[in-house]
Amino acid sequence: MVFALVRMIPGDAVDAMVDASSSLTPEQQRELRAELGLDQSWAQQYGVWLKGALVGDFGTSLYGGSDTLDRVLRRLPLTLELALASVLVSVVVGVPLGVAAAGSMGSPLDQAIRVVATLALSVPSFVIGSALIVFPSYWFGWAPPIGYVSLTDQPWLHIQQVVLPVLTISSFFVGVLLRVTRSAMLEVLREDYVRTARAKGLRELEVVYRHALRNASIPIVTVMGLGFAATIGGVVITEIIFSLPGLGSLLIDALSRRDYPQIQTTIFVFAIGVIIVNALVDVSYGLLDPRIRS
């Protein structure tokens, strides 16, 4: 589907080159298409790509001829860092707030937390990212550091550069986790074993976190797996806003230049990452609930 969809976009790589440089004659354009294999049918092009992918050769970029997989692997660490940090922030913020909202259902605290969740779900990540850049500059005269340095070169500057992107990506997922946690906890807190635990004199924190939260964790973990895929989508936009050289900016650049091999390789790696996370989520079910293992 990706192979076909990107080729439905008007123009190809040669047209993008012509837009950048009008010095190519029609004859040179035809020769360049033949050299890049763009004069072949879609079926032929896909067959060539699939044959190479099956043996680990994902092709070369149409610009410069560099290996597409090497380019992806060089940018992968930054994207993984942003995605994993965003999921971690979402869990640390969203789950406790969801538990607190469920434990105080109907109270002003519950209503305030639900408003926060609604706002987090309603505001697009690109709006939040842009606001985090513009408003501090306008109000406080402070502009966040834009660009990228590696963690090993300048650790403190690196942390400053990734904090705002992580907050931008995690904002939506915080709202999702908060609402799912609240809903799952409300259902579990009505169960008989929770009332029994309270009747035995256990502390409320022990009842909530040891008994209720563990039994409510399966839907929460499921949403975490789905949220990882949503986080990948947020990374693509956020890296552009904050000028970070990860897979998101690589994909956008490849799309704008119609670099088909690079697009296919990048999305292939995204898909593999989502599959791995979903497999880990399935494995975690058995760890959280012994009944599933049996």
Secondary structure, DSSP 8 states (H G I E B T S, - for coil): -HHHHHHHSSS-HHHHHHHH-TT--HHHHHHHHHHHTTTS-HHHHHHHHHHHHTTT---B-TTTT-BHHHHHHHHHHHHHHHHHHHHHHHHHHHHHHHHHHHHTTTSHHHHHHHHHHHHHHHS-HHHHHHHHHHHHHHHHS-----S---TTT-HHHHHHHHHHHHHHHHHHHHHHHHHHHHHHHHHHHTSHHHHHHHHTT--HHHIIIIIIHHHTHHHHHHHHHHHHHHHHHHHHHHHHHTT--SHHHHHHHHHHHT-HHHHHHHHHHHHHHHHHHHHHHHHHHHHH-HHHH-
